[in-house]
Each structure stands twice: as structure tokens, then as C-alpha cells.
């Protein structure tokens, strides 16, 4: 089962004024209730890599555009009411649908 975001992490992101792509991804994932594990699987990177992005570390060029597109999709789906996901199963299904590959626990 994937982990939820810790209170310390939520406070860190909430207090951040960074406009780095990874931090913007963290904000979108928190609002959408999408675990970092599912993003990692979709992007074919480790969960720790996603958390490093969330904390402002730079993304490789090959991932930057894909992450920006993912942020836009998630934010649009929040606006339209498709998100936030109400369960982990729905979050997994959502990510699988937008990346067109199965996400597993």
C-alpha cells in the first residue's frame, strides 16, 4: 500500500514559495490526493526521485516537459471535479488512465 504524505512534508510544501516544477507537482499531487508512488511508477523513476523533485531538486530535461504536462492535467482535473481521488484505488486508476499504463501497489 502506498504511503500518505506526512504532516511535516505537508507543512514544508505549504510554506514553500518555490516555483520549481517538482514543488508545483507536489502541490498538485497533494490537492489531488495522488501518492508519490503512483507518480514514480508513471514516470518510471523511484519514489525517492519524486520526493526529491517535490523538495525542489532539478528534474532531468527528459522528465521536465512530461512533469509539466502532468501538472496541467492534474490541475485541470481538480478544476473539473474529477479530482481529488477519494481512495487509493481511485488515485491508482486515475494515474493509470492518464499515462496509459497500469500502476500497481
N, C-alpha and C positions, 0 to 999 in steps of 0.2 A: 504494500500500500504506500502511496506517495505521502510525503510529509507536508504539513501545512506550514505556513510562514510563522516564524517566531515573533513574539511581541517586540523583541529587540530589533529584529530586522524591519518590522513594520514601522517602528519609531524612526529608525535610521533612514528609511526611504521617505517617510513622511516629512522629515526635517530637511531632506536634501533639496537643494535648489539646482542641482545639476541638470543640464540639458543633453547629457551624453545619451547615445542611443540605448545602451543597456539599462540605464536608470529609467528611461522612458518605457522600456519593455517591462521592467519590474512594476512600475505604476500601473500599466495596462493589465498585467497578469494578476496583480492584487485586486484591482477593481473587478476583473472578470472571474476571479476565483479559479484561476488556472495554475496548477502546481508547476514548479520549475522542472520537475522530472519530465513532464509531458512536452514542454518546450525543448528540453535537451534531446529527447528522442526524435522529435520532429525535425530538429536542426542537425541531427546526427553528431552531437557533441556530448560531453559529460555534463552531469548536473552541476558539478563544481565549476565548469566553464560558464554555465548560465548564471550561477551566483556571482562569479567574478564580473560578468557583464553587468548584472544588477547593481553591483557596488561601484561601477564606473570604469572598470578596466576597458581598454580599447578592444574593439572587435577586429578580426581579420577582414580584409577587403571582401573576401568571398562570402562572408556572412553579413556584412553591413547592410547591403540592399535588401536581402531576404528578411532580416530582422525589421527593417523599416517598413516593409510591406506587411509583415505580420502585425506590427503595432497598429498600422492603419486599419487592417481587417478587424482586429480585436476591438479597437476604439469605435469603429462603425457599428459593430455588432452590439456593443454596450448601448450605443445611442438608439439603435432599433429595438432593443429589448430582448435580443437573443441571448445576451449575457447579462449578468453573471451566471455562471454554472451553479446549479443548486446542489449537485452531488459530484463526487469524484468521477463516477461513471459518465456523467454528462459532460464533464470537462474533458475526459479522455476521448469521448465520442466526437466532441466539437473539434478538438485539435486534429484528430484523425481525418475528419471531414475536410478541414481547410488545407491540410497538407497532402491529402490523398494517399496516405499510407497508414497502416494500423499502428496504434500506440498501445503498448502493453504495460502492465504493472510489474 
